[in-house]
Amino acid sequence: MIDIRKLKELVRLMTTSDLTELDLRDKEEQVTIRRATAQAAPQVIQHAAPVAQHVAAAPVAAAPAAAAAPAANEDAGLIAIESPMVGTFYASPSPDKPSFVSVGGDVGPNSVVCLVEAMKIFNEIKAERSGTIAKVLVKSGQAVEFGQPLYMIKPS
């Protein structure tokens, strides 16, 4: 039986490197660890999500055409923090803890703004820029896709 410490070290190696697959074998054991590529996973998810969104949005889309212009002006100068992967968004480290960030809060390039759970692994998402959180675009527990905006920040 494989030592759990060795397995944890292999998983850590996968998360800190560009490896997408690791295959180890000996006489008695075989361990294969694969990480989904960011390009392949969204294609599977995107087929289901837009259908549900278009059904709900189609009747409403014609009415607020005039409201779309002010919304675009509100976002002028803001930069999106996007999800680097498909997964589940979490605003806080656990349900009983406060959110990593909130509207009006300042962030730096290395500030953790949320977690995205993918394949049972919680990945810290960093701001990658300095600024102030202007909008939170998703709710905790919501599924997110690759490239989906999570926050809007006003650069500092």
Backbone as CSV, one residue per row, in Angstrom:
resi,resn,N_x,N_y,N_z,CA_x,CA_y,CA_z,C_x,C_y,C_z
1,MET,0.847,-1.180,0.000,0.000,0.000,0.000,0.887,1.236,0.000
2,ILE,0.511,2.212,-0.792,1.324,3.418,-0.922,1.221,4.276,0.337
3,ASP,2.333,4.859,0.717,2.403,5.726,1.884,1.660,7.029,1.581
4,ILE,0.773,7.431,2.476,-0.046,8.626,2.265,0.819,9.874,2.141
5,ARG,1.942,9.919,2.840,2.838,11.077,2.725,3.411,11.190,1.325
6,LYS,3.759,10.038,0.739,4.266,10.050,-0.635,3.178,10.517,-1.600
7,LEU,1.959,10.057,-1.377,0.847,10.448,-2.242,0.589,11.957,-2.142
8,LYS,0.605,12.486,-0.917,0.414,13.927,-0.743,1.522,14.710,-1.438
9,GLU,2.741,14.222,-1.358,3.862,14.891,-2.012,3.705,14.866,-3.533
10,LEU,3.198,13.766,-4.069,2.952,13.680,-5.513,1.875,14.674,-5.941
11,VAL,0.816,14.780,-5.155,-0.249,15.740,-5.472,0.296,17.159,-5.393
12,ARG,1.110,17.450,-4.389,1.715,18.775,-4.248,2.603,19.080,-5.457
13,LEU,3.352,18.094,-5.916,4.190,18.251,-7.098,3.346,18.604,-8.319
14,MET,2.209,17.940,-8.459,1.321,18.207,-9.595,0.773,19.637,-9.548
15,THR,0.410,20.106,-8.360,-0.206,21.435,-8.261,0.806,22.562,-8.411
16,THR,2.073,22.311,-8.135,3.081,23.366,-8.224,3.883,23.318,-9.510
17,SER,3.570,22.411,-10.407,4.309,22.307,-11.665,3.344,22.302,-12.842
18,ASP,3.898,22.220,-14.022,3.086,22.186,-15.235,2.724,20.760,-15.639
19,LEU,2.981,19.798,-14.773,2.658,18.413,-15.105,1.155,18.228,-15.243
20,THR,0.751,17.439,-16.230,-0.670,17.125,-16.380,-0.938,15.663,-16.066
21,GLU,0.114,14.834,-16.060,-0.071,13.422,-15.736,1.200,12.883,-15.106
22,LEU,1.028,12.043,-14.097,2.136,11.402,-13.416,1.770,9.939,-13.233
23,ASP,2.629,9.039,-13.695,2.346,7.604,-13.645,3.540,6.910,-13.000
24,LEU,3.325,6.297,-11.829,4.377,5.582,-11.115,3.978,4.123,-10.961
25,ARG,4.929,3.231,-11.210,4.645,1.799,-11.093,5.831,1.095,-10.445
26,ASP,5.513,0.079,-9.662,6.524,-0.859,-9.189,5.907,-2.253,-9.226
27,LYS,6.531,-3.209,-8.571,6.055,-4.594,-8.646,4.620,-4.754,-8.143
28,GLU,4.283,-4.070,-7.078,3.000,-4.289,-6.416,1.979,-3.170,-6.623
29,GLU,2.424,-1.982,-6.941,1.515,-0.844,-6.959,1.643,-0.035,-8.245
30,GLN,0.562,0.662,-8.535,0.559,1.601,-9.649,-0.247,2.818,-9.217
31,VAL,0.304,4.003,-9.427,-0.379,5.245,-9.105,-0.339,6.130,-10.345
32,THR,-1.520,6.590,-10.766,-1.618,7.528,-11.878,-2.409,8.734,-11.394
33,ILE,-1.821,9.907,-11.559,-2.477,11.152,-11.180,-2.575,12.000,-12.442
34,ARG,-3.795,12.423,-12.758,-4.016,13.254,-13.946,-4.698,14.546,-13.534
35,ARG,-4.304,15.610,-14.193,-4.943,16.900,-13.974,-5.602,17.300,-15.287
36,ALA,-6.860,17.707,-15.209,-7.578,18.121,-16.411,-6.928,19.375,-16.969
37,THR,-6.820,19.450,-18.274,-6.265,20.643,-18.894,-7.329,21.718,-18.940
38,ALA,-6.910,22.952,-18.833,-7.852,24.071,-18.802,-8.619,24.207,-20.111
39,GLN,-8.060,23.723,-21.212,-8.737,23.871,-22.495,-9.807,22.812,-22.695
40,ALA,-9.592,21.611,-22.222,-10.545,20.532,-22.476,-11.770,20.614,-21.567
41,ALA,-11.584,20.955,-20.311,-12.695,20.930,-19.366,-13.816,21.912,-19.695
42,PRO,-13.522,23.158,-20.079,-14.627,24.067,-20.335,-15.526,23.628,-21.481
43,GLN,-14.985,22.939,-22.462,-15.792,22.529,-23.596,-16.923,21.614,-23.163
44,VAL,-16.672,20.747,-22.221,-17.709,19.844,-21.745,-18.762,20.617,-20.969
45,ILE,-18.348,21.509,-20.094,-19.265,22.260,-19.247,-20.062,23.282,-20.058
46,GLN,-19.458,23.923,-21.014,-20.112,25.010,-21.728,-21.315,24.558,-22.532
47,HIS,-21.383,23.311,-22.918,-22.527,22.857,-23.693,-23.810,22.884,-22.864
48,ALA,-23.718,22.597,-21.584,-24.912,22.551,-20.750,-25.291,23.935,-20.216
49,ALA,-24.329,24.717,-19.781,-24.629,25.980,-19.117,-25.307,27.014,-20.017
50,PRO,-24.832,27.286,-21.233,-25.481,28.326,-22.023,-26.933,28.026,-22.350
51,VAL,-27.297,26.764,-22.493,-28.682,26.428,-22.809,-29.598,26.929,-21.704
52,ALA,-29.244,26.676,-20.456,-30.072,27.113,-19.335,-30.110,28.637,-19.253
53,GLN,-28.998,29.284,-19.510,-28.953,30.736,-19.425,-29.780,31.377,-20.531
54,HIS,-29.711,30.855,-21.756,-30.449,31.446,-22.862,-31.953,31.282,-22.673
55,VAL,-32.383,30.167,-22.114,-33.810,29.958,-21.901,-34.346,31.015,-20.947
56,ALA,-33.622,31.296,-19.878,-34.083,32.272,-18.899,-33.912,33.701,-19.408
57,ALA,-32.860,33.967,-20.163,-32.547,35.332,-20.554,-33.244,35.771,-21.831
58,ALA,-33.642,34.863,-22.691,-34.185,35.229,-24.000,-35.387,36.166,-23.924
59,PRO,-36.414,35.913,-23.106,-37.555,36.816,-23.093,-37.218,38.191,-22.526
60,VAL,-36.249,38.265,-21.647,-35.931,39.506,-20.969,-34.944,40.349,-21.768
61,ALA,-34.164,39.739,-22.650,-33.065,40.419,-23.325,-33.514,41.609,-24.157
62,ALA,-34.676,41.579,-24.762,-35.127,42.670,-25.619,-35.508,43.913,-24.814
63,ALA,-36.051,43.761,-23.644,-36.556,44.886,-22.865,-35.465,45.808,-22.323
64,PRO,-34.382,45.304,-21.688,-33.445,46.224,-21.051,-32.323,46.705,-21.965
65,ALA,-32.562,46.885,-23.250,-31.510,47.336,-24.160,-30.965,48.693,-23.733
66,ALA,-31.816,49.575,-23.252,-31.376,50.899,-22.820,-30.559,50.820,-21.537
67,ALA,-30.828,49.833,-20.696,-30.097,49.691,-19.437,-28.701,49.138,-19.658
68,ALA,-28.425,48.520,-20.784,-27.114,47.933,-21.049,-26.049,49.006,-21.184
69,ALA,-26.363,50.142,-21.757,-25.385,51.212,-21.941,-24.883,51.763,-20.608
70,PRO,-25.742,52.076,-19.617,-25.227,52.548,-18.336,-24.377,51.494,-17.629
71,ALA,-24.736,50.221,-17.768,-23.956,49.166,-17.126,-22.556,49.125,-17.706
72,ALA,-22.434,49.330,-19.011,-21.118,49.341,-19.642,-20.297,50.515,-19.125
73,ASN,-20.934,51.671,-18.910,-20.229,52.836,-18.391,-19.768,52.615,-16.956
74,GLU,-20.565,51.900,-16.154,-20.185,51.598,-14.775,-18.917,50.764,-14.732
75,ASP,-18.754,49.853,-15.686,-17.614,48.949,-15.707,-16.386,49.557,-16.378
76,ALA,-16.509,50.745,-16.940,-15.374,51.384,-17.594,-14.261,51.596,-16.572
77,GLY,-13.073,51.195,-16.930,-11.926,51.345,-16.049,-11.752,50.218,-15.049
78,LEU,-12.717,49.309,-14.967,-12.601,48.175,-14.049,-11.948,47.003,-14.764
79,ILE,-11.253,46.187,-14.012,-10.585,45.001,-14.552,-11.189,43.769,-13.894
80,ALA,-11.436,42.748,-14.695,-12.032,41.509,-14.185,-10.957,40.580,-13.637
81,ILE,-11.258,39.951,-12.514,-10.474,38.814,-12.031,-11.247,37.598,-12.498
82,GLU,-10.627,36.797,-13.374,-11.323,35.674,-14.001,-10.909,34.346,-13.385
83,SER,-11.793,33.377,-13.495,-11.493,32.031,-13.014,-10.511,31.365,-13.977
84,PRO,-9.407,30.832,-13.462,-8.442,30.165,-14.336,-8.818,28.715,-14.639
85,MET,-9.975,28.270,-14.122,-10.369,26.870,-14.308,-11.867,26.705,-14.115
86,VAL,-12.348,25.552,-14.491,-13.740,25.174,-14.255,-13.823,24.585,-12.854
87,GLY,-14.835,24.957,-12.096,-14.973,24.405,-10.755,-16.094,25.079,-9.990
88,THR,-16.000,24.996,-8.670,-16.993,25.598,-7.787,-16.336,26.732,-7.016
89,PHE,-16.956,27.902,-7.046,-16.440,29.117,-6.417,-16.778,29.129,-4.930
90,TYR,-15.796,29.477,-4.110,-16.018,29.672,-2.677,-15.385,30.998,-2.272
91,ALA,-16.173,31.890,-1.669,-15.707,33.220,-1.282,-14.913,33.203,0.017
92,SER,-15.042,32.135,0.811,-14.359,32.060,2.101,-13.704,30.691,2.256
93,PRO,-12.733,30.583,3.182,-12.041,29.307,3.370,-12.926,28.207,3.949
94,SER,-13.987,28.590,4.661,-14.962,27.626,5.174,-16.269,28.380,5.422
95,PRO,-17.383,27.662,5.528,-18.677,28.338,5.680,-18.776,29.258,6.899
96,ASP,-18.035,28.952,7.961,-18.126,29.763,9.176,-17.076,30.877,9.241
97,LYS,-16.309,31.056,8.186,-15.274,32.097,8.141,-15.730,33.242,7.236
98,PRO,-15.195,34.451,7.456,-15.560,35.576,6.577,-14.957,35.404,5.181
99,SER,-15.519,36.127,4.221,-15.025,36.089,2.842,-13.590,36.602,2.783
100,PHE,-12.839,36.097,1.795,-11.469,36.570,1.603,-11.462,38.074,1.321
101,VAL,-12.398,38.536,0.479,-12.490,39.956,0.125,-13.956,40.372,0.067
102,SER,-14.182,41.680,0.131,-15.539,42.211,-0.020,-15.447,43.523,-0.791
103,VAL,-16.590,44.010,-1.247,-16.626,45.257,-2.011,-16.020,46.376,-1.166
104,GLY,-15.116,47.128,-1.771,-14.432,48.211,-1.075,-13.106,47.793,-0.470
105,GLY,-12.845,46.489,-0.429,-11.599,45.998,0.138,-10.446,46.121,-0.845
106,ASP,-9.260,46.414,-0.318,-8.069,46.526,-1.155,-7.401,45.169,-1.309
107,VAL,-6.859,44.920,-2.513,-6.138,43.684,-2.791,-4.812,44.017,-3.451
108,GLY,-3.860,43.111,-3.276,-2.570,43.213,-3.943,-2.404,42.043,-4.891
109,PRO,-1.323,42.023,-5.647,-1.129,40.958,-6.634,-1.135,39.546,-6.035
110,ASN,-0.698,39.401,-4.796,-0.639,38.079,-4.173,-1.782,37.825,-3.194
111,SER,-2.767,38.706,-3.163,-3.910,38.531,-2.263,-4.812,37.411,-2.766
112,VAL,-5.136,36.465,-1.878,-6.084,35.404,-2.223,-7.478,36.014,-2.164
113,VAL,-8.230,35.901,-3.268,-9.568,36.490,-3.317,-10.670,35.449,-3.169
114,CYS,-10.361,34.174,-3.475,-11.367,33.118,-3.365,-10.704,31.767,-3.563
115,LEU,-11.516,30.722,-3.470,-11.087,29.362,-3.783,-11.958,28.853,-4.922
116,VAL,-11.363,28.062,-5.813,-12.130,27.347,-6.827,-11.797,25.874,-6.650
117,GLU,-12.824,25.101,-6.329,-12.646,23.663,-6.145,-12.775,22.983,-7.501
118,ALA,-11.742,22.227,-7.845,-11.752,21.467,-9.091,-11.171,20.094,-8.798
119,MET,-11.908,19.071,-9.121,-11.471,17.688,-8.917,-11.073,17.433,-7.461
120,LYS,-11.887,17.918,-6.534,-11.696,17.728,-5.092,-10.453,18.440,-4.551
121,ILE,-9.895,19.360,-5.328,-8.741,20.137,-4.883,-9.154,21.600,-4.821
122,PHE,-8.889,22.254,-3.684,-9.213,23.664,-3.520,-8.018,24.493,-3.984
123,ASN,-8.235,25.317,-4.994,-7.186,26.138,-5.585,-7.383,27.591,-5.175
124,GLU,-6.329,28.195,-4.614,-6.394,29.604,-4.234,-6.306,30.457,-5.493
125,ILE,-7.209,31.411,-5.621,-7.193,32.332,-6.750,-6.702,33.678,-6.230
126,LYS,-5.654,34.192,-6.859,-5.055,35.450,-6.422,-5.485,36.592,-7.334
127,ALA,-5.439,37.806,-6.809,-5.889,38.988,-7.548,-5.003,39.276,-8.762
128,GLU,-3.721,39.041,-8.652,-2.724,39.279,-9.697,-2.556,40.753,-10.048
129,ARG,-3.298,41.639,-9.401,-3.201,43.086,-9.616,-3.511,43.786,-8.292
130,SER,-3.053,45.006,-8.179,-3.420,45.820,-7.020,-4.656,46.634,-7.367
131,GLY,-5.526,46.788,-6.393,-6.718,47.593,-6.623,-7.725,47.436,-5.508
132,THR,-8.937,47.915,-5.779,-10.041,47.860,-4.828,-11.174,47.058,-5.442
133,ILE,-11.735,46.132,-4.673,-12.845,45.311,-5.166,-14.055,46.218,-5.403
134,ALA,-14.554,46.229,-6.654,-15.707,47.059,-7.003,-16.991,46.235,-7.062
135,LYS,-16.885,44.986,-7.520,-18.063,44.125,-7.642,-17.681,42.678,-7.377
136,VAL,-18.581,41.961,-6.737,-18.481,40.509,-6.594,-19.530,39.946,-7.548
137,LEU,-19.100,39.147,-8.528,-19.990,38.719,-9.603,-20.594,37.329,-9.426
138,VAL,-20.067,36.540,-8.485,-20.597,35.186,-8.277,-20.837,34.948,-6.793
139,LYS,-21.674,33.970,-6.499,-21.990,33.623,-5.111,-21.246,32.357,-4.715
140,SER,-20.963,32.244,-3.443,-20.276,31.072,-2.927,-21.091,29.816,-3.226
141,GLY,-20.415,28.789,-3.719,-21.076,27.536,-4.066,-21.513,27.469,-5.517
142,GLN,-21.367,28.566,-6.249,-21.788,28.618,-7.652,-20.722,27.990,-8.549
143,ALA,-21.157,27.258,-9.565,-20.240,26.689,-10.555,-19.711,27.813,-11.438
144,VAL,-18.405,27.767,-11.718,-17.783,28.762,-12.592,-17.051,28.055,-13.720
145,GLU,-16.860,28.782,-14.802,-16.191,28.245,-15.975,-14.854,28.935,-16.183
146,PHE,-14.014,28.344,-17.000,-12.728,28.925,-17.359,-12.953,30.300,-17.986
147,GLY,-12.271,31.317,-17.465,-12.376,32.661,-18.016,-13.567,33.465,-17.526
148,GLN,-14.412,32.883,-16.697,-15.589,33.604,-16.195,-15.149,34.666,-15.189
149,PRO,-15.609,35.916,-15.343,-15.265,36.952,-14.368,-15.851,36.631,-12.987
150,LEU,-15.012,36.765,-11.961,-15.428,36.511,-10.583,-15.614,37.825,-9.821
151,TYR,-14.706,38.757,-10.045,-14.718,40.059,-9.382,-14.362,41.126,-10.413
152,MET,-14.773,42.345,-10.128,-14.312,43.507,-10.888,-13.541,44.365,-9.895
153,ILE,-12.328,44.777,-10.294,-11.523,45.619,-9.409,-11.207,46.941,-10.098
154,LYS,-11.096,47.968,-9.274,-10.652,49.272,-9.757,-9.154,49.313,-9.500
155,PRO,-8.348,49.348,-10.559,-6.893,49.314,-10.374,-6.395,50.514,-9.573
156,SER,-5.343,50.273,-8.795,-4.770,51.385,-8.021,-3.484,51.859,-8.657
